[in-house]
């Protein structure tokens, strides 16, 4: 695994937030990785293993996840807050622009940031997310997010998570599921638990039953930067029709579909890393 330093920045409201800093040249925009709803910086280990050294890779823990502090006010677990945290992060590190890789919620944050400060985005990969989200995926996430779970061992955690999420990764065996839970869980006294503040579910569930806002203007704010839409072939969150409309909606967009994967590709797939390769080539060519 690529070497990194654990570093921290402070949000505007005083929460200590964590990121992994994989060293690379400062002449290029760094790769900035933003994880999904219940995920953390460990999700981007395959990205760092491939690009660290040639690129600086920054993988953040959103508030309430991983090594970042938990928010005493659960209402702050919202995209607008996360985007403010990311802008504070970029400002603190003196980063003018970055190549954003956003999985699910991280992709939503990328679109929202583009609508307010598009010059920050040298390029973007949206991992299995778009301006329209299928209700089936929202319902599925609502079935598990925020539910307390305590596993007696890593093996028990892997078996339980595999049973619940098998449809998203039908080709995985025990080694892949163990790798997965090592990224999304943490060990504490007496067992293994999910590595996020369970209260992030509060806002998600409040919004799940409401009509979706029109997010296409946020997405179209990415126009002018190279964009890759990465979609799992079996995704229940990003439909094929929406993904194709996303490509048509920008001047420089590529759609990559990862076979036999649902929500969301993990960057362990060769198709996912090849998509990042091409995105970075497009960024350098501009």
Residue pairs with C-beta under 8 A, 6 or more apart in sequence:
1 45
1 48
1 49
2 22
2 45
2 48
2 49
2 52
2 53
2 57
3 22
3 23
3 52
4 20
4 21
4 22
4 23
4 48
4 52
4 57
4 59
5 20
5 21
5 23
6 18
6 19
6 20
6 21
6 67
7 18
7 19
7 20
7 21
8 16
8 17
8 18
8 19
9 16
9 17
9 19
9 88
9 89
9 92
9 93
10 16
10 17
10 88
10 92
11 17
11 63
11 84
11 85
11 88
12 84
12 85
12 88
13 76
15 63
15 68
15 69
15 70
15 71
16 68
16 69
17 60
17 61
17 62
17 63
17 68
17 69
17 85
17 89
18 41
18 60
18 61
18 66
18 67
18 68
19 41
19 58
19 59
19 60
19 61
19 89
20 41
20 44
20 48
20 57
20 58
20 59
20 60
21 56
21 58
22 48
22 52
22 53
22 56
22 57
22 58
22 59
23 52
23 53
23 56
24 30
24 51
24 52
24 53
24 54
24 55
24 56
24 57
25 54
25 55
25 56
26 56
28 55
28 56
28 284
29 95
29 96
29 97
29 98
29 99
29 122
29 123
29 283
30 55
30 56
30 57
30 58
30 95
30 98
30 99
31 47
31 51
31 55
31 56
31 57
31 58
31 98
31 99
31 101
31 280
32 58
32 60
32 86
32 90
32 95
32 98
32 99
32 100
32 101
33 41
33 43
33 44
33 47
33 57
33 58
33 59
33 60
33 101
33 102
33 106
34 60
34 62
34 82
34 86
34 100
34 101
34 102
34 103
34 105
34 106
34 107
34 109
34 110
35 41
35 43
35 44
35 59
35 60
35 61
35 62
35 65
35 103
35 105
35 106
36 43
36 103
36 104
36 105
36 106
36 127
36 264
37 104
37 105
37 141
37 145
37 200
37 204
38 65
38 145
38 184
38 194
38 196
38 200
39 65
39 103
39 104
39 183
39 184
39 196
40 61
40 62
40 65
40 66
40 67
40 183
40 184
40 195
40 196
41 59
41 60
41 61
41 66
41 67
42 59
42 66
42 182
42 183
42 184
43 59
43 103
43 183
43 184
43 266
43 267
44 57
44 59
44 101
44 267
45 183
46 266
46 267
46 268
46 272
46 273
47 57
47 59
47 101
47 267
47 273
47 276
48 57
48 59
50 273
50 276
51 57
51 276
51 280
55 99
55 280
58 93
58 98
60 68
60 86
60 89
61 67
61 68
62 68
62 82
62 85
62 105
62 106
63 69
63 70
63 71
63 76
63 77
63 81
63 82
63 85
64 70
64 71
64 77
64 196
64 197
64 199
64 200
65 195
65 196
65 197
65 200
66 195
66 196
70 197
70 199
71 77
71 197
74 197
74 199
74 200
74 202
74 203
75 202
75 203
77 197
77 199
77 200
77 202
77 203
78 203
79 105
79 108
79 109
79 112
80 112
82 105
82 109
83 109
83 112
83 113
83 116
86 109
86 113
87 113
87 117
87 120
90 96
90 98
90 120
96 119
96 120
97 119
97 120
97 121
97 122
98 120
98 121
98 122
99 122
99 123
99 124
99 125
99 279
99 280
99 283
100 110
100 113
100 121
100 123
100 124
100 125
101 124
101 125
101 127
101 276
102 108
102 109
102 110
102 124
102 125
102 126
102 127
102 129
103 127
103 128
103 129
103 264
104 127
104 128
104 129
104 237
104 263
104 264
105 129
106 127
106 129
107 124
107 126
107 127
107 128
107 129
107 130
108 129
108 215
110 121
110 124
110 126
110 222
111 126
111 131
111 215
111 218
111 219
111 221
111 222
112 218
113 120
113 121
114 120
114 121
114 124
114 218
114 219
114 221
114 222
114 225
115 217
115 218
115 221
118 221
118 222
118 224
118 225
121 222
121 225
122 225
122 283
122 286
123 225
123 226
123 227
123 228
123 279
123 280
123 282
123 283
124 222
124 225
124 226
124 227
124 228
125 227
125 228
125 229
125 230
125 275
125 276
125 279
126 227
126 228
126 229
126 230
126 246
127 230
127 264
127 265
127 272
128 230
128 231
128 232
128 235
128 237
128 238
128 263
128 264
128 265
129 237
129 238
129 264
130 215
130 219
130 229
130 238
130 242
130 243
130 246
131 214
131 215
131 216
131 218
131 219
131 242
131 246
132 212
132 215
132 216
132 239
132 242
133 212
133 237
133 238
134 235
134 236
134 237
134 238
134 239
134 242
136 236
136 237
137 235
137 236
137 237
137 238
137 263
138 208
138 237
139 208
140 236
141 204
141 237
142 204
142 205
142 208
144 164
145 200
145 201
145 204
145 205
146 198
146 199
146 200
146 201
146 202
146 204
146 205
147 198
147 201
148 193
148 198
149 160
149 193
149 194
150 190
150 191
150 192
150 193
151 157
151 160
151 185
151 191
151 192
151 193
152 191
152 192
153 191
153 192
154 178
154 181
154 182
154 185
154 187
154 192
155 178
156 192
157 181
157 185
157 192
158 174
158 177
158 178
158 180
158 181
159 177
161 177
161 180
161 181
161 184
162 172
162 174
162 177
166 172
167 234
167 262
168 232
168 234
168 261
168 262
168 263
168 264
169 176
169 177
169 180
169 261
169 262
169 266
170 234
170 260
171 260
172 180
176 268
179 268
180 266
181 192
184 194
184 195
185 192
185 193
185 194
185 195
186 192
186 193
186 194
186 195
216 249
219 246
219 249
219 250
220 249
220 250
222 250
223 249
223 250
223 251
223 252
224 251
224 252
225 252
226 252
226 253
226 279
226 282
226 283
226 286
227 250
227 252
227 253
227 254
228 253
228 254
228 255
228 256
228 275
228 276
228 278
228 279
229 238
229 243
229 246
229 247
229 253
229 254
229 255
229 256
230 256
230 258
230 265
230 272
230 275
231 238
231 240
231 243
231 255
231 256
231 257
231 258
231 265
232 238
232 257
232 258
232 261
232 262
232 263
232 264
232 265
233 257
233 258
233 259
233 260
233 261
233 262
234 260
234 261
234 262
235 261
235 262
235 263
235 264
236 262
236 263
237 263
237 264
238 263
240 257
243 255
243 257
244 255
246 253
246 255
247 253
247 254
247 255
252 282
254 275
254 278
254 279
256 271
256 272
256 274
256 275
257 271
258 265
258 269
258 271
258 272
259 271
261 269
265 271
265 272
266 272
267 273
267 276
